[in-house]
Amino acid sequence: MKSFLKNALFAAALITTVSGVAAAQELTPLASMPAGVYALDDTHASLTWKVSHMGMSNYTARFTKMTGELTFDPANPANSSLKATVDPASVRTDYPKPQEKDFDKKLAMDADWFNAGQFPIITFNSTKIEITGEKTAKVTGDLTFLGVTKPVTLDAVFNGAYAKMPMREIPAMGFSATGKIKRSDFGFSTYVPMIGDEVDLMIEVELHKKDA
């Protein structure tokens, strides 16, 4: 009983402390964030994609290595710019029994798939940011994939920001984004239409101010 009470008191104190930190550090409006360059925090970022598999399911996988920088203008967010890179060799599918078949390596390296040996980087460089709402925007940019560059538009949502992020005390902001591409536009038509041509992109990112 004594041990139970001790643990309960510790848990209550921990909850109170965390709640206090959260209450003391209120989210900052985007327009009040410092201007400058914000770099991707790769511990809080993901790029997931899905594609139709023979019309029966949506096959879902992800890339695990990427970089990004947002040059942010709080006075006029539409004047901001974004650049990002993705390592296609970092594809992860959670394919079972990888010791028997390294499916991730096949997707990454085969010429019929991501061909990362010849094209080791995917890039995105924004060309236009259109503010569509209080927390939404359309981000259009040039996507270079498999040596082909095409315009792509992402629907972005501003999730929240801190002028001083709790515990780290640096400016930080977070966004979600979604988009679609046709892989055949980039010369990648392996098994179309059994494997869908249209690919859905789902992106989650946090960015920290570089000079903080």
Disulfide bonds with the S-S distance in Angstrom:
none
